[in-house]
Amino acid sequence: MKNKLNVGLLSLFFVYLIRLTYKPLYIVISELVVDVQPKEVSIAILEDKNLVELQKEARNVSFAVGDIYLGKVKKLMPGLNAAFIDVGYKKDAFLHYQDLGPNFNTQQKFLKQALTEKKKLPSLSKLQILPEIDKDGSISDVLKVGQEVLVQIAKEPISTKGPRLTSELSFAGRYIVLIPFADKVSVSTKIKSNEERARLRQLIQSIKPKNFSVIVRTSSESKRVAELDHELKTLVKRWEDNIVKVPKVKPPSVIYEETARTVALLRDVFNPSFQNIHVNDNDVYNNIRDYVSLIAPGREDIVKLYTGELPVFDNFGITRQIKSLFGRTVTYKSGAYLIIEHTEAMHVIDVNSGNRSKGSDAQEKTAIDVNNAAADEIARQLRLRDMGGIIVIDFIDMGDAGNRQKLFEHMSKAMATDRAKHNILPLSKFGLMQITRQRVRPVMDVNTSESCPTCFGTGTAKPSILFTNSLEGKIDCLVNKHHVKKFTLYLHPYVAAYVNKGFFSLKWKWKLKYSLRMKVIPNQSLAFLEYKFYDPDKNELDMKEEKEIK
C-alpha cells in the first residue's frame, strides 16, 4: 500500500512539473477577406484579427506582374544598355539587357519559327538549345528596332514610368516555377537539408519535360511526388495552351494573363495557419474554392461566402483599421507615433516618442522600448502599404552601441516574414536605418481624410439636423420620378443608428409613406453626412446629381 502511495505521489509530481514547464506552441491565425465591388477588388490579410496586408485592384486593370506579351522593339538605348518595347501601354515598357535572360537566343529561334510556320507550332522539347548570350554584351548585339519579342511584366507601371519587362518567361505555381527555353533544376536555398535538396532535385529531374527549367520553391519541402508532378503538368499545360496564340496575333498583344490577383496572392501566402477565407462575391468564391481544392485537397471548407448585410470589411473590423493605419501619422504604443512621408524615389519614416517620459535616467530605456515597438509597426506598415524602393527610418537616438545593434537585429526579425526581397543596413552614425525593399507595383496609398459630402469643400453647409429631410427628398425622387421601390441605403453608422432608432423609426415611416422595400445599412467607410443608394443587383444609384432647387 505504501509503495502504491509513493508511485501515485510521484506521478502527480511529474504531472505538476510538466504543467509548469509546458509552453503551448503559438500559431498565428491567418484570414483572407475579399471585398468584390463593381469597380475594384480589395484583398485583406489578417493575422490574429490584425490587418497586415491590403491590396486593391481595379477590375479593368491591365499590365499585371506575370502577364506575357508579344511586343515590338520601338527604340534602343545603348547608353542604358536597354530597349523600349511597345506592349500596348501608353508609355513604352523598359527592357534591360540583363533582363533578357541567358537563353534569349533560344527563345528568339523558337519565336521566329512560330511566326514563320504559322500552321505548325514548333515543339519546344525538340528544339536545340543555343549557347547563352554574353553576360557583358550590348543590347544592340541581340535586338533591332522593329523586332518582335516575347516579354513578361516584371514591374507594373509606377508613376510616370511604363512597365518593367523581362524576357526570361516563367510560370509560378505553389511548389515550383516553370521556365521554358532552358534545361536546369534549381532548389530554394531556404531548404537547408542536403538530403531533401538532393531528393527534390532528383525527383524533378526525372519528371520534368525537356528544355524546361524548374525552380523548386521552399513550400515543396517534404511534398510527395504526386503533388509536384500534378503541379508541373498544370504549369506545362498553361504554357502549351497560351503559346499557341503567338502565330495568330500581331504585336502588341497579350499572350498570357496572370491569375487574378486574389488567386495569385493566395498562391503565395497560403499555409496551414489559414483558418478562413471570406468572399462576398459568388463567382470569385467559386474560383478561390476551386483553387484551394487544387493546392490543398480537403480544405475547401475554409472558403466561405459572406452574405451578411454589413459591408464585408466593416464586419471584420478592417475598415476601422484602414482608417487608423493609412494616415500620415500612425499611433502605435503608449502615445508613440510614426510620421510617414512618401516621395517618388524613397519613403521617410520618423519615429516619435510622443508623451512618453523623457527623464534623463529613463531616456535610454524609453528609446529602446519605443524603437523596438516602432520596428514592429514599421515592418507591418511596409507590408501593408507595399512600400518599395528605399526606406529611411529616423529612430530615436540611443547612446549605447549595443542597443543600436539589438535594434537592427529586432528589425531583421520583424521583417523575416516579409515575402518581398529586402535588405536592411545597421544604424548609421546619424541614427538612420536604411532599407531597400522590392517594388513591383505602386505603393498602396489610401486617403483617410474625408471631404465634406454636403459642402464639397466650400466650408458652409446646411444644418445637419435637416439632413434627414434632404435624404427623404432623395427617396421621394427615387420612388416617384425614377419608379424605384426596392433599394439599400448605406449611411454612416451614427446616422444609420438614428434612422433605425425606435419602434416607429424614420425608416418605417418612409417605408409606409412611400410603399417601398428599403434596407438601411451602416457603412464605416462613409463620411458623416454621406449616403449611397444601391439597387438589388448592387449597382449604385447616383442621386448626387438630384440637387435641391435653391
C-alpha positions in Angstrom: 0.0 0.0 0.0 2.8 2.4 0.9 4.6 1.7 -2.4 1.4 2.4 -4.4 1.0 5.6 -2.5 4.6 6.7 -3.3 4.1 5.8 -7.0 0.9 7.9 -7.0 2.6 10.9 -5.4 5.5 10.6 -7.8 3.1 10.6 -10.8 1.3 13.7 -9.5 4.7 15.4 -9.1 5.6 14.7 -12.7 2.3 15.9 -14.0 2.7 19.1 -12.0 6.3 19.5 -13.3 5.1 19.1 -16.9 2.4 21.7 -16.5 5.0 24.1 -15.1 7.4 23.6 -18.0 5.0 23.1 -20.9 4.6 26.1 -23.2 1.9 25.7 -25.9 3.1 26.3 -29.4 1.7 29.7 -30.6 0.3 29.6 -34.1 -0.7 32.8 -35.9 -4.3 32.6 -37.1 -4.5 34.0 -40.6 -7.6 35.0 -42.5 -8.2 36.3 -46.0 -11.1 38.7 -46.7 -12.0 39.6 -50.2 -14.3 42.6 -51.0 -15.5 42.5 -54.6 -17.1 45.8 -55.8 -18.2 46.8 -59.3 -15.1 48.9 -59.9 -12.4 47.2 -57.8 -11.5 44.2 -55.7 -9.9 44.7 -52.3 -8.0 41.9 -50.5 -7.1 42.0 -46.9 -4.9 39.6 -44.9 -5.5 39.4 -41.1 -3.2 37.8 -38.6 -4.9 37.4 -35.3 -7.5 39.9 -36.5 -4.8 42.5 -37.2 -4.6 43.9 -40.7 -1.1 43.1 -42.2 -1.6 43.3 -46.0 -4.1 45.2 -48.1 -4.2 45.1 -51.9 -6.7 46.9 -54.2 -7.1 46.1 -57.9 -9.3 48.0 -60.3 -11.5 45.4 -62.2 -10.3 46.9 -65.5 -6.7 46.8 -64.6 -4.1 45.6 -67.1 -0.4 45.1 -67.2 -0.2 43.0 -64.0 3.0 41.3 -62.9 3.3 37.9 -64.7 1.4 38.8 -67.9 3.2 37.8 -71.1 3.1 39.9 -74.3 4.2 39.7 -77.8 5.9 43.1 -78.1 7.9 45.1 -80.7 11.1 46.9 -80.1 10.5 50.6 -80.5 13.8 52.1 -79.5 17.3 51.0 -78.5 19.2 52.9 -75.8 22.9 51.8 -76.0 23.9 54.2 -73.2 21.5 52.4 -70.8 22.1 49.1 -72.5 18.4 48.7 -72.7 15.4 48.9 -75.1 11.9 50.3 -75.1 9.3 47.8 -76.1 5.7 48.5 -77.3 3.3 46.3 -75.3 0.3 48.5 -75.8 0.8 50.7 -72.7 0.7 54.5 -73.2 4.4 54.6 -72.1 6.8 52.1 -73.8 7.9 49.4 -71.5 11.6 49.1 -70.3 13.7 46.0 -71.0 17.3 46.0 -69.8 20.0 43.7 -71.3 20.4 41.9 -68.0 16.7 41.0 -68.1 16.9 39.3 -71.5 17.8 36.0 -69.7 20.7 33.8 -70.6 18.6 31.7 -73.1 17.3 34.7 -75.1 18.8 33.3 -78.4 16.9 30.1 -78.0 13.6 31.9 -77.3 14.2 34.1 -80.5 14.8 31.0 -82.6 11.5 29.5 -81.3 9.6 32.7 -81.9 10.9 33.1 -85.5 9.8 29.5 -86.3 6.4 30.1 -84.7 5.8 33.3 -86.7 7.1 31.8 -90.0 5.5 28.4 -89.9 2.1 29.6 -88.6 0.3 26.3 -89.3 2.5 24.2 -87.1 3.9 25.5 -83.9 7.5 24.1 -83.2 7.9 21.6 -80.4 9.9 23.1 -77.6 11.1 19.6 -76.5 12.6 19.1 -79.9 14.2 22.5 -80.1 18.0 22.7 -79.9 19.2 24.9 -77.0 21.6 27.6 -78.4 24.6 29.0 -76.4 23.8 31.5 -73.7 24.2 35.2 -74.5 27.2 37.1 -73.3 26.7 38.4 -69.8 28.5 41.6 -70.6 27.1 42.0 -74.1 25.4 45.0 -75.7 21.6 45.4 -76.3 22.3 46.3 -79.9 24.0 42.9 -80.5 20.8 41.0 -79.9 17.9 43.4 -80.6 16.9 45.6 -83.6 14.2 48.2 -83.9 11.0 46.6 -85.2 12.0 43.1 -83.9 9.3 41.1 -82.2 10.0 39.7 -78.7 8.2 37.7 -76.1 8.3 39.6 -72.8 6.8 39.3 -69.3 5.8 42.1 -66.9 8.3 42.2 -64.0 7.0 45.5 -62.5 3.7 47.3 -63.0 3.7 50.9 -64.3 4.7 53.2 -61.4 4.1 56.9 -61.5 5.3 58.2 -64.9 7.2 55.1 -65.8 6.0 52.3 -68.1 6.1 48.6 -67.1 9.5 46.9 -66.4 10.0 43.8 -68.5 11.9 40.5 -68.6 12.4 38.1 -71.5 13.0 35.2 -69.1 9.5 33.9 -69.1 8.2 32.0 -66.0 5.0 30.3 -64.8 4.7 30.3 -61.0 2.9 27.6 -59.0 2.7 27.0 -55.3 5.6 24.5 -55.2 7.6 25.1 -58.4 8.3 27.8 -61.0 8.5 26.6 -64.7 10.9 28.4 -67.1 10.8 27.5 -70.8 13.9 27.6 -73.1 16.4 26.2 -70.6 17.1 22.8 -69.0 18.1 23.1 -65.3 16.8 22.3 -61.9 17.3 24.8 -59.0 16.3 24.3 -55.4 15.5 27.1 -53.0 18.4 27.9 -50.6 15.9 28.1 -47.8 15.6 24.3 -47.8 18.6 23.5 -45.6 18.6 19.7 -45.5 21.1 18.4 -48.1 19.1 15.1 -48.3 15.9 16.9 -49.0 17.5 19.1 -51.6 19.0 16.1 -53.3 15.6 14.3 -53.2 13.8 17.2 -54.8 16.4 17.8 -57.4 16.4 14.2 -58.5 12.6 13.9 -58.4 12.1 17.0 -60.6 14.8 16.0 -63.0 13.1 12.7 -63.5 9.6 14.1 -64.3 10.2 17.5 -66.0 9.9 17.7 -69.8 13.0 18.5 -71.9 14.0 22.2 -72.5 12.2 23.4 -69.4 13.9 24.7 -66.3 12.3 24.3 -62.9 12.9 26.3 -59.7 11.8 24.3 -56.6 10.2 26.6 -54.1 10.5 26.4 -50.3 6.9 25.2 -49.9 7.7 22.0 -51.8 9.8 20.7 -48.9 8.6 17.1 -47.9 5.9 17.1 -50.6 5.1 13.9 -52.4 6.0 13.2 -56.0 2.3 13.1 -57.0 1.7 16.7 -55.7 4.8 18.1 -57.5 4.0 16.1 -60.7 0.4 17.3 -60.8 1.5 21.0 -60.5 4.3 20.5 -63.1 1.8 19.1 -65.6 -0.6 22.0 -64.8 2.1 24.6 -65.5 3.3 22.9 -68.7 -0.4 22.8 -69.9 -0.6 26.5 -69.1 2.4 27.2 -71.3 1.0 25.0 -74.1 -2.5 26.5 -74.0 -1.2 30.1 -74.3 1.8 29.8 -76.6 -0.4 28.7 -79.5 -1.7 32.3 -79.6 1.7 33.6 -80.9 1.2 32.9 -84.6 -2.4 34.2 -84.5 -1.8 37.8 -83.2 0.1 40.9 -84.1 2.2 42.9 -81.7 1.5 44.3 -79.2 -0.8 41.6 -78.0 -1.3 39.7 -74.7 -0.3 36.1 -74.8 -0.9 35.0 -71.2 -2.7 36.8 -68.4 -1.6 36.0 -64.9 -4.0 34.5 -62.5 -6.4 37.0 -60.9 -4.8 39.0 -58.0 -6.9 37.2 -55.4 -5.8 33.7 -56.5 -2.2 34.9 -57.2 -1.9 36.3 -53.6 -3.5 33.1 -52.2 -0.9 31.0 -54.1 2.0 32.9 -52.4 0.6 33.2 -48.9 -1.5 30.1 -48.4 -0.3 28.0 -45.4 -1.8 25.7 -42.8 -2.5 28.6 -40.4 -5.2 29.9 -42.7 -8.5 29.4 -40.9 -10.9 31.2 -43.1 -11.2 32.9 -46.5 -14.2 35.1 -46.7 -15.5 36.3 -50.1 -18.6 38.4 -50.8 -19.0 37.5 -54.5 -20.3 34.2 -55.7 -18.1 33.9 -58.8 -14.9 34.8 -57.0 -15.9 32.4 -54.2 -16.1 29.6 -56.7 -12.8 30.5 -58.3 -11.0 30.5 -54.9 -12.7 27.4 -53.7 -11.6 25.5 -56.9 -8.0 26.8 -56.4 -7.9 25.7 -52.7 -9.2 22.3 -53.7 -6.3 22.1 -56.2 -3.5 23.1 -53.8 -4.9 21.8 -50.5 -7.4 19.0 -51.2 -9.9 18.6 -48.3 -9.6 22.2 -47.1 -12.1 23.8 -49.4 -14.4 24.4 -46.5 -12.2 27.2 -45.2 -13.5 29.3 -48.2 -16.8 30.9 -47.1 -19.3 33.0 -49.0 -20.1 36.2 -47.0 -23.8 37.1 -47.3 -24.2 39.5 -44.4 -25.9 42.9 -44.8 -22.9 44.9 -43.4 -20.1 45.6 -45.8 -17.6 42.7 -45.5 -14.7 44.9 -44.4 -16.9 46.5 -41.8 -18.0 43.1 -40.5 -14.4 42.0 -39.9 -13.2 45.3 -38.4 -11.0 46.1 -41.5 -12.4 49.5 -42.4 -11.6 50.9 -39.0 -8.0 49.6 -39.2 -7.6 51.1 -42.6 -8.7 54.5 -41.4 -6.2 54.3 -38.5 -3.2 52.8 -40.3 -3.0 54.6 -43.6 -2.7 58.2 -42.5 0.4 60.3 -42.5 0.6 59.8 -38.7 0.3 56.4 -37.2 0.0 55.9 -33.4 1.2 52.6 -32.2 2.0 52.3 -28.5 1.6 54.4 -25.3 1.3 57.6 -27.3 4.3 57.0 -29.5 3.7 57.6 -33.2 5.3 57.4 -36.7 5.2 60.1 -39.4 5.4 58.6 -42.8 6.2 60.6 -45.9 6.2 59.3 -49.5 8.2 60.6 -52.4 8.7 59.0 -55.9 12.2 57.8 -55.1 12.0 56.9 -51.4 9.9 56.8 -48.2 10.9 58.5 -45.0 9.7 57.4 -41.6 10.2 59.5 -38.4 9.8 57.8 -35.0 8.5 60.0 -32.2 8.1 59.1 -28.5 5.0 61.3 -28.1 4.0 61.8 -24.5 6.4 59.1 -23.2 8.6 60.0 -20.2 11.8 61.7 -21.2 13.6 61.9 -17.9 17.4 61.7 -18.1 17.5 58.4 -16.1 14.9 56.7 -18.2 15.8 58.2 -21.6 17.8 55.3 -22.9 15.2 52.7 -21.7 12.4 54.8 -23.2 14.2 55.0 -26.5 14.7 51.2 -26.6 11.1 50.5 -25.8 9.8 53.0 -28.4 12.2 51.9 -31.1 11.5 48.2 -30.7 7.8 48.8 -30.9 8.3 51.1 -33.9 10.3 48.4 -35.6 7.4 46.0 -35.3 4.9 48.6 -36.6 7.2 49.7 -39.5 7.6 46.1 -40.6 3.8 45.8 -40.6 3.4 49.1 -42.5 5.9 48.1 -45.2 3.8 45.0 -45.9 0.5 46.8 -45.5 1.3 49.7 -47.8 3.6 47.6 -50.0 6.3 50.3 -49.8 9.2 49.6 -52.0 12.5 51.2 -53.1 14.5 53.0 -50.5 13.1 53.4 -47.0 14.9 55.7 -44.5 14.0 55.5 -40.8 14.9 58.1 -38.2 14.7 56.2 -34.9 15.1 57.9 -31.5 18.8 58.4 -30.7 20.4 55.7 -28.4 23.8 56.2 -26.8 24.7 52.6 -26.3 26.1 50.9 -29.4 24.9 47.5 -28.1 21.3 48.8 -28.1 21.7 50.0 -31.7 22.8 46.6 -32.7 19.9 45.0 -30.9 17.5 47.3 -32.7 19.0 46.2 -36.0 18.6 42.5 -35.1 15.0 43.2 -33.9 14.1 44.9 -37.2 15.6 42.0 -39.1 13.5 39.5 -37.1 10.3 41.6 -37.5 10.8 41.6 -41.3 11.6 37.9 -41.6 8.1 37.0 -42.7 8.1 39.7 -45.4 7.8 37.9 -48.8 9.3 40.8 -50.7 13.0 40.8 -51.2 14.7 43.3 -48.8 18.0 44.4 -47.4 18.5 46.1 -44.0 21.5 48.1 -43.0 22.6 48.8 -39.4 22.0 52.3 -38.0 24.4 54.9 -39.4 26.3 57.3 -37.2 23.4 59.7 -37.6 20.9 57.2 -36.2 19.3 56.4 -39.5 18.4 52.9 -40.7 18.2 52.3 -44.5 16.1 49.5 -46.0 15.7 48.5 -49.6 12.6 46.6 -50.4 11.5 45.0 -53.7 9.0 47.2 -55.6 6.8 45.5 -58.3 3.7 47.7 -58.1 2.8 51.3 -56.9 2.7 51.9 -53.2 -0.7 51.4 -51.6 -1.8 54.8 -50.6 -5.2 55.2 -49.0 -6.5 58.7 -48.4 -8.0 58.5 -44.9 -9.2 62.2 -44.8 -12.8 62.7 -45.7 -14.1 65.6 -47.8 -17.3 67.1 -46.7 -20.1 65.5 -48.8 -22.5 68.3 -48.2 -20.5 71.5 -48.8 -17.9 70.0 -51.2 -15.1 72.0 -49.7 -16.8 75.4 -49.7 -16.8 75.5 -45.9 -20.5 76.1 -45.4 -23.3 73.5 -45.2 -27.0 73.3 -44.3 -27.8 72.4 -40.6 -27.1 68.7 -40.1 -30.5 68.4 -38.3 -32.1 68.9 -41.7 -30.0 66.1 -43.3 -32.9 63.5 -42.9 -35.3 65.9 -44.6 -32.8 66.1 -47.6 -32.5 62.3 -47.5 -36.3 61.9 -47.7 -36.3 64.2 -50.7 -33.9 61.8 -52.4 -36.1 58.8 -51.5 -39.2 60.7 -52.9 -37.3 61.4 -56.1 -36.3 57.7 -56.4 -39.8 56.4 -55.9 -41.9 59.0 -57.8 -39.6 60.1 -60.5 -37.4 57.0 -61.2 -40.0 54.4 -60.0 -37.5 52.5 -57.8 -39.2 51.0 -54.8 -36.6 48.4 -53.7 -33.1 49.5 -52.7 -30.5 49.6 -50.0 -29.4 52.8 -48.3 -25.9 52.9 -46.8 -25.2 55.6 -44.2 -22.5 56.5 -41.6 -23.1 54.2 -38.6 -24.2 57.2 -36.4 -26.7 58.4 -38.9 -27.9 54.8 -39.6 -28.5 54.3 -35.9 -30.6 57.5 -35.8 -32.7 56.5 -38.8 -33.2 52.9 -37.4 -33.9 54.1 -33.8 -37.1 53.3 -32.1 -40.2 51.1 -32.7 -41.7 53.6 -35.2 -38.4 54.7 -36.7 -37.7 57.1 -39.6 -37.1 54.0 -41.7 -40.5 52.6 -41.0 -42.2 56.0 -41.6 -40.5 56.2 -45.0 -41.4 52.6 -45.9 -45.1 53.2 -45.1 -45.3 56.6 -46.7 -43.7 55.6 -50.0 -44.8 51.9 -50.0 -41.2 50.8 -50.6 -38.9 47.9 -49.6 -35.8 49.5 -48.1 -32.8 48.4 -46.0 -30.7 50.9 -44.1 -27.2 49.5 -43.6 -24.3 51.3 -41.6 -21.1 51.7 -43.6 -17.9 52.8 -41.8 -16.2 54.0 -45.0 -18.7 56.8 -45.5 -18.3 60.3 -44.2 -20.7 61.6 -41.5 -23.4 63.0 -43.8 -22.6 60.9 -46.8 -25.0 58.3 -48.3 -25.2 55.8 -51.1 -28.2 54.1 -52.7 -27.9 50.6 -54.3 -30.4 48.6 -56.3 -31.0 44.8 -55.6 -28.2 43.9 -58.1 -25.7 46.0 -56.1 -25.5 48.8 -58.7 -25.1 52.2 -57.2 -28.0 54.6 -57.9 -26.3 58.0 -58.3 -28.6 60.5 -56.5 -25.9 63.2 -56.0 -26.9 65.0 -59.2 -30.5 65.2 -57.9 -29.8 68.6 -56.2 -32.4 70.5 -54.4 -33.7 73.7 -56.1 -32.5 76.7 -54.2 
